[in-house]
Amino acid sequence: MSVNLPDDNAPEAPPEAQANPDLDAMLAGLALAKKGQEGAGSVAPGEQRCGLIAIVGRPNVGKSTLLNALVGQKVSITSKKAQTTRHRITGIRTEGDTQFVFVDTPGFQTRHVARGTAALNRNLNKTVQATLADVDVVLFLVEAGRFSMDDAKVLSLMPADKPVILVANKLDTVQRRTDLLPWLQSMQERHPFAEYVPLSAQKLDDVRRLSAIVRPYLPQQPWWYDEEALTDRTDRFLASEIIREKLFRLTGDELPYTSTVVIDTYTEEPSNKPGGRPMIRVAASIIVERDSHKGMVIGDGGERLKRIGTEARMELERLMDTKVFVEIWVKVRSGWADDDTRLRTYGYE
């Protein structure tokens, strides 16, 4: 059994990453680290490696956090609410001769979450299964030292003809490393994993180690994207996801599962200054199931909705490096999460 444990004496993540365990606070350090590793010059197509790596696991196990850390920039939103990720999100990292194309999938839904969400849950599960059919490598993400029935149901989906790497996340929560060996041995009995990688997605060295382990499993072939590409998603899609992240974070468990965000208009206005960056105007709608949910989102005197818009604007300005104007409405659309036609209209694949 090949277990790739981290070096306890290895340097920690950058100070800005340690100050706040939330991923948003560590991305600046990751981006700087990535920039320091790049610039080695172009690689001839015949010497390039490139492949698709799926990140799969039950809801709320840390898939989006890991994706963002692997890419070195935020491309997938995170929150404590289960099923935050609802789309197939691609994150791209090009390093040396290798282009890693990571895919963050929705958490595979193994249980009933809320009434009236059957179509949405079917859509999310279909996205996971379709992704597994296309990839070169699978990262099966679990919490270190834990394995639940929900994990087992996701594990049963793993393709027999693809290398599957067990990624035991949240290693920092394990009190004694010696307790991990019996658990790893039990995991070996559950599936013929190609590698066993305990780590913490919050630690830069752990993330680098995982990338090095994945690299040999990717085929030698020309890169699929430009060297500077970070995702295949549009800025319009990113805007909708950032607003939805702020919605989930600021409402917590108060707002039910059945809510989403739709971008009504996304426009760029030329700068008045020569060579200046354009200003982006975003008009979005938060879709909820009931009038009572609308009140939860708006808050007393509209304060919560205002805060959602402000925090979304600030993050979009940081990510896009330009001025952003955000306007948000809240609309009631009963039954949208159990309506296949509306799901397609709202951008679900």
C-alpha positions as CSV (number, residue, x, y, z in Angstrom):
1,M,0.0,0.0,0.0
2,S,1.6,3.3,-1.1
3,V,0.6,6.0,1.3
4,N,1.9,9.5,0.6
5,L,2.0,11.2,3.9
6,P,2.9,14.9,4.3
7,D,6.3,15.9,5.8
8,D,5.6,17.3,9.2
9,N,8.7,19.5,8.9
10,A,7.7,21.0,5.6
11,P,7.0,24.7,5.6
12,E,3.5,25.9,6.3
13,A,1.3,27.7,3.8
14,P,2.0,31.4,3.5
15,P,1.1,33.6,6.5
16,E,-1.9,35.1,4.8
17,A,-3.2,31.5,4.4
18,Q,-2.7,30.7,8.0
19,A,-4.4,33.8,9.3
20,N,-7.8,32.7,8.1
21,P,-8.7,29.0,7.5
22,D,-11.3,30.0,4.9
23,L,-10.0,29.5,1.4
24,D,-10.7,33.1,0.3
25,A,-7.9,34.3,2.6
26,M,-5.3,31.9,1.3
27,L,-5.8,32.3,-2.4
28,A,-3.5,35.3,-2.6
29,G,-0.6,33.2,-1.3
30,L,-1.4,30.4,-3.6
31,A,-1.5,32.7,-6.6
32,L,1.9,34.1,-5.7
33,A,3.3,30.7,-5.3
34,K,2.0,29.7,-8.7
35,K,3.5,32.8,-10.3
36,G,6.8,31.9,-8.8
37,Q,6.8,28.4,-10.4
38,E,5.8,29.6,-13.8
39,G,7.8,31.4,-16.5
40,A,9.9,28.5,-17.5
41,G,9.1,29.1,-21.1
42,S,6.9,27.2,-23.6
43,V,7.0,23.5,-23.9
44,A,7.0,21.7,-27.2
45,P,3.6,19.9,-27.9
46,G,5.4,16.6,-28.1
47,E,6.7,17.0,-24.6
48,Q,3.4,18.1,-23.0
49,R,1.2,16.2,-20.6
50,C,-2.5,17.0,-20.3
51,G,-5.5,15.2,-18.7
52,L,-8.8,15.5,-17.0
53,I,-9.0,14.9,-13.2
54,A,-12.3,14.5,-11.5
55,I,-12.8,15.6,-7.9
56,V,-15.6,13.4,-6.5
57,G,-17.1,12.8,-3.1
58,R,-20.2,13.2,-0.9
59,P,-21.6,16.7,-0.3
60,N,-19.6,19.1,2.0
61,V,-16.4,17.1,2.0
62,G,-14.3,19.9,0.6
63,K,-14.2,19.4,-3.1
64,S,-14.5,23.0,-4.1
65,T,-11.9,24.1,-1.5
66,L,-9.5,21.5,-3.0
67,L,-10.1,22.6,-6.6
68,N,-9.4,26.2,-5.8
69,A,-6.2,25.3,-4.0
70,L,-5.0,23.1,-6.8
71,V,-5.7,25.9,-9.4
72,G,-4.3,28.6,-7.2
73,Q,-7.3,30.9,-7.7
74,K,-10.9,30.8,-6.8
75,V,-12.9,29.2,-9.6
76,S,-15.5,27.3,-7.5
77,I,-17.6,28.8,-4.7
78,T,-17.7,27.4,-1.2
79,S,-20.0,27.5,1.8
80,K,-21.1,25.3,4.7
81,K,-24.4,24.6,3.0
82,A,-24.5,21.1,1.4
83,Q,-24.7,21.0,-2.4
84,T,-23.2,24.5,-2.9
85,T,-21.6,23.2,-6.2
86,R,-24.4,22.6,-8.7
87,H,-22.4,22.6,-12.0
88,R,-19.4,20.9,-13.5
89,I,-16.7,23.4,-12.8
90,T,-13.3,23.1,-14.6
91,G,-10.2,24.5,-13.1
92,I,-7.0,24.6,-15.1
93,R,-3.4,24.7,-13.8
94,T,-0.4,24.7,-16.2
95,E,2.9,23.9,-14.6
96,G,6.1,22.9,-16.2
97,D,5.3,20.4,-19.0
98,T,1.9,19.5,-17.6
99,Q,-1.6,21.0,-17.9
100,F,-3.9,19.7,-15.1
101,V,-7.6,20.0,-16.0
102,F,-9.5,19.5,-12.7
103,V,-13.2,19.1,-12.6
104,D,-15.2,19.9,-9.4
105,T,-18.5,17.9,-9.5
106,P,-21.6,18.4,-7.4
107,G,-21.6,16.2,-4.3
108,F,-23.4,13.0,-5.3
109,Q,-26.8,13.1,-3.7
110,T,-27.5,9.9,-1.8
111,R,-30.5,11.1,0.3
112,H,-33.6,13.2,0.1
113,V,-32.7,16.8,0.8
114,A,-35.8,18.9,0.4
115,R,-39.3,18.5,-0.9
116,G,-39.7,19.4,-4.6
117,T,-36.0,19.0,-5.6
118,A,-36.2,15.7,-7.5
119,A,-35.3,17.1,-10.9
120,L,-32.5,19.2,-9.5
121,N,-31.0,16.2,-7.6
122,R,-31.3,14.0,-10.7
123,N,-29.5,16.7,-12.7
124,L,-26.6,16.9,-10.2
125,N,-26.1,13.2,-10.0
126,K,-26.2,12.9,-13.8
127,T,-23.4,15.5,-14.0
128,V,-21.3,13.4,-11.6
129,Q,-21.8,10.2,-13.6
130,A,-21.1,11.9,-16.9
131,T,-17.9,13.4,-15.7
132,L,-16.6,10.0,-14.4
133,A,-17.0,8.6,-17.9
134,D,-14.7,11.2,-19.5
135,V,-11.7,11.5,-17.1
136,D,-8.2,10.2,-17.0
137,V,-7.9,10.2,-13.1
138,V,-10.4,10.3,-10.3
139,L,-9.7,12.0,-6.9
140,F,-12.1,10.3,-4.4
141,L,-12.3,12.8,-1.6
142,V,-13.2,11.7,2.0
143,E,-12.5,13.1,5.5
144,A,-9.4,11.5,7.0
145,G,-10.3,8.7,9.4
146,R,-14.0,8.7,8.4
147,F,-16.1,6.7,6.0
148,S,-19.9,6.9,6.0
149,M,-22.7,5.2,4.1
150,D,-22.8,8.3,1.9
151,D,-19.1,7.9,1.1
152,A,-19.7,4.2,0.3
153,K,-22.5,5.1,-2.2
154,V,-20.2,7.5,-4.0
155,L,-17.3,5.0,-4.0
156,S,-19.6,2.4,-5.7
157,L,-19.7,4.8,-8.8
158,M,-15.9,4.7,-9.3
159,P,-14.9,3.4,-12.8
160,A,-13.1,0.1,-12.8
161,D,-10.9,1.2,-15.8
162,K,-9.6,4.5,-14.4
163,P,-7.0,5.1,-11.7
164,V,-8.7,6.3,-8.5
165,I,-6.7,8.2,-5.9
166,L,-8.0,8.3,-2.3
167,V,-7.6,11.8,-1.0
168,A,-8.1,11.9,2.8
169,N,-8.8,15.5,3.4
170,K,-8.8,17.5,6.7
171,L,-5.8,15.7,8.0
172,D,-5.3,18.5,10.5
173,T,-8.4,17.3,12.4
174,V,-6.8,13.9,13.1
175,Q,-5.4,13.9,16.7
176,R,-2.9,11.1,16.3
177,R,-1.4,10.1,12.9
178,T,-0.9,6.6,14.2
179,D,-4.7,6.2,14.3
180,L,-4.8,6.7,10.5
181,L,-3.0,3.5,9.5
182,P,-5.8,1.0,10.4
183,W,-8.3,3.3,8.6
184,L,-6.1,3.4,5.5
185,Q,-5.9,-0.4,5.6
186,S,-9.7,-0.7,5.8
187,M,-9.9,1.7,2.8
188,Q,-7.6,-0.6,0.8
189,E,-10.1,-3.4,1.3
190,R,-12.9,-1.3,0.0
191,H,-11.3,-0.4,-3.4
192,P,-8.0,-0.9,-5.3
193,F,-6.9,2.7,-5.0
194,A,-3.9,3.7,-7.1
195,E,-2.6,6.0,-4.4
196,Y,-3.5,7.0,-0.8
197,V,-2.9,10.7,-0.1
198,P,-3.8,12.1,3.4
199,L,-3.6,15.9,3.3
200,S,-5.1,19.2,4.3
201,A,-6.4,21.3,1.3
202,Q,-5.6,24.4,3.4
203,K,-1.8,23.6,3.2
204,L,0.1,24.7,0.2
205,D,2.8,21.9,0.4
206,D,0.0,19.3,0.6
207,V,-1.6,20.6,-2.5
208,R,1.7,20.6,-4.4
209,R,2.4,17.1,-3.3
210,L,-1.0,15.9,-4.6
211,S,-0.3,17.6,-8.0
212,A,3.1,15.8,-8.2
213,I,1.3,12.4,-7.5
214,V,-1.3,13.0,-10.1
215,R,1.1,14.1,-12.9
216,P,2.4,10.6,-14.0
217,Y,-1.2,9.4,-14.5
218,L,-1.9,12.1,-17.2
219,P,-1.2,11.1,-20.8
220,Q,1.4,12.7,-23.0
221,Q,-0.6,14.9,-25.4
222,P,-0.8,18.6,-26.3
223,W,-2.4,21.0,-23.9
224,W,-6.1,21.7,-24.4
225,Y,-6.1,25.3,-23.1
226,D,-3.8,28.4,-23.2
227,E,-1.1,28.4,-20.7
228,E,-2.7,31.3,-18.7
229,A,-6.2,29.8,-18.6
230,L,-7.7,29.1,-15.2
231,T,-11.2,27.9,-16.1
232,D,-13.5,27.3,-19.1
233,R,-16.4,29.1,-17.4
234,T,-17.4,32.7,-18.4
235,D,-17.2,35.8,-16.3
236,R,-21.0,35.9,-16.4
237,F,-21.2,32.4,-14.9
238,L,-18.6,33.4,-12.2
239,A,-20.8,36.4,-11.3
240,S,-23.8,34.2,-10.7
241,E,-21.8,31.8,-8.6
242,I,-20.3,34.5,-6.5
243,I,-23.7,36.0,-5.7
244,R,-25.0,32.6,-4.9
245,E,-22.1,32.0,-2.5
246,K,-22.8,35.2,-0.7
247,L,-26.5,34.3,-0.5
248,F,-25.7,30.9,1.1
249,R,-23.1,32.3,3.5
250,L,-25.2,35.2,4.7
251,T,-28.5,33.2,5.1
252,G,-26.9,30.0,6.5
253,D,-29.5,27.3,7.4
254,E,-32.2,29.9,7.5
255,L,-32.8,29.7,3.7
256,P,-33.9,26.4,2.3
257,Y,-32.0,24.4,-0.3
258,T,-34.2,25.5,-3.2
259,S,-32.7,28.9,-4.2
260,T,-30.5,29.9,-7.1
261,V,-29.2,32.9,-9.0
262,V,-29.8,33.9,-12.6
263,I,-27.9,36.6,-14.4
264,D,-30.4,38.8,-16.3
265,T,-27.8,41.1,-18.0
266,Y,-24.0,41.3,-18.0
267,T,-22.5,44.2,-19.8
268,E,-19.1,45.9,-20.1
269,E,-18.9,49.7,-20.5
270,P,-15.8,51.2,-21.9
271,S,-13.6,53.2,-19.6
272,N,-13.4,57.0,-20.0
273,K,-9.7,56.8,-19.4
274,P,-7.3,55.8,-22.3
275,G,-6.3,52.2,-21.8
276,G,-8.5,51.9,-18.7
277,R,-10.4,48.7,-18.0
278,P,-14.1,48.6,-18.7
279,M,-16.7,48.8,-15.9
280,I,-18.9,45.7,-15.6
281,R,-22.6,46.0,-14.9
282,V,-24.4,42.9,-13.5
283,A,-28.2,42.6,-13.0
284,A,-29.1,39.4,-11.3
285,S,-32.2,37.6,-9.8
286,I,-32.2,35.4,-6.8
287,I,-34.9,32.8,-7.3
288,V,-36.7,31.4,-4.3
289,E,-39.6,29.1,-3.7
290,R,-41.9,31.1,-1.5
291,D,-42.7,34.6,-0.4
292,S,-41.4,33.8,3.1
293,H,-38.1,32.9,1.6
294,K,-38.0,36.2,-0.3
295,G,-38.3,38.0,3.1
296,M,-35.4,36.0,4.5
297,V,-33.2,37.1,1.6
298,I,-34.2,40.7,1.7
299,G,-33.9,41.0,5.5
300,D,-35.0,43.9,7.7
301,G,-35.1,47.1,5.7
302,G,-33.4,45.3,2.8
303,E,-30.1,45.1,4.8
304,R,-29.3,41.4,4.0
305,L,-29.9,41.8,0.3
306,K,-27.7,45.0,0.3
307,R,-24.9,43.1,2.1
308,I,-25.2,40.2,-0.4
309,G,-24.8,42.7,-3.2
310,T,-21.9,44.5,-1.6
311,E,-19.9,41.4,-0.7
312,A,-20.5,40.0,-4.2
313,R,-19.4,43.3,-5.8
314,M,-16.2,43.5,-3.7
315,E,-15.1,39.9,-4.6
316,L,-15.9,40.3,-8.3
317,E,-13.8,43.5,-8.4
318,R,-10.9,41.7,-6.7
319,L,-11.2,38.7,-9.1
320,M,-11.7,40.7,-12.3
321,D,-9.5,43.7,-11.4
322,T,-12.0,46.3,-12.5
323,K,-15.0,48.3,-11.3
324,V,-18.2,46.2,-11.0
325,F,-21.7,47.4,-10.4
326,V,-24.2,44.8,-9.1
327,E,-28.0,45.1,-8.9
328,I,-30.0,42.2,-7.5
329,W,-33.7,41.4,-7.3
330,V,-35.5,38.6,-5.5
331,K,-38.2,36.6,-7.4
332,V,-40.5,33.8,-6.3
333,R,-40.8,30.9,-8.7
334,S,-42.5,28.0,-6.9
335,G,-41.5,24.5,-8.0
336,W,-38.5,25.5,-10.1
337,A,-36.2,22.8,-8.6
338,D,-38.6,20.0,-9.7
339,D,-39.2,21.4,-13.2
340,D,-36.8,20.2,-15.9
341,T,-37.7,23.0,-18.3
342,R,-36.9,25.7,-15.7
343,L,-33.7,24.0,-14.7
344,R,-32.5,24.2,-18.3
345,T,-33.6,27.9,-18.5
346,Y,-31.6,28.6,-15.3
347,G,-28.5,27.1,-16.8
348,Y,-28.4,23.6,-15.3
349,E,-26.9,21.1,-17.8
